[in-house]
């Protein structure tokens, strides 16, 4: 195992590694033990494993895990240029991680995790470094599938899975989604493989005449879990059940692919989408939070 410094590693300690394969070997059982709240840890580790460390810009991704009593109790990833993602941690665990990262000279620009963990680390990082955490306007709720309950009746039409020959259409729908939520939209086929949209499989819901009206995507199967990610219906087509149909099709595909758990994120300030997912059988698992570290706290 390659660590970031040459000092001995204590039994109860945050271990830092650059080898994502080693990280997954050491933490796979822990991540699979609570697949819902560990979805981002598993997803980003798998993306680095598949795409390689150079696929995320200058710098090398780092990963880490907390070992206590011979057991993994927490994990993190740190992606260039400084996006820190955490598994659920207690305040003392978050404080120990902040101290470890600061001692090694790491400087995360942001942190994201379940709300309690994100807040605990933001407070710890301010104490360790004096950096002021600015809460990001992230109002996201993680849902986990219970029993899929398709809408009755389904809207007229059918689902169509998009393949490699449909890249232009996929990029169009992902661009519309990205602009709607304030993300950077994919720009061209050359840059597409480096975006977070590239490793998903997409399904369009089409009306009987073949008009596409809604899209839903899903990530690859990772550790027995699939995340439904990217759900979008143009504003003028909402209210007809198209999103429910698209999500149902993708959820069925995830279960058919062998997923033991299916999860998705929703904007918790949007009562319509939250109600929709609950009607389909998804249950709230955790609220998410994020902070940016941008300046020294004068206090």
Buried (B, 14 or more C-beta within 10 A) or exposed (E): EEBBEEEEEEEEBBBBBBBBEBBBEBBBEBBBEBBBBBBBBBBBBBBBBEBEBEEBEEEEBBBBBBBEEEEBBBBBBBBBEBBBBBBBBEBEBBBBBBBBBBEBEBBBBBBBBBBBBBBBBBBBBBBBBEBBBEEBEBEBBBBBBEEBEBBEEBBEBBBBEBEEEBBEBBBBBBBBBBEEEEBEBBEEEEEBEEBBBBBBBBBBBBBEEEEBBBBBBBBBBBBEBBBBBBBBBBEEBEEBBBBBBBBBBBBBBBBEEEBBBBBBBBBBEEEEBBEBBBEBBBEBBBBBBBBBBEEEEEE
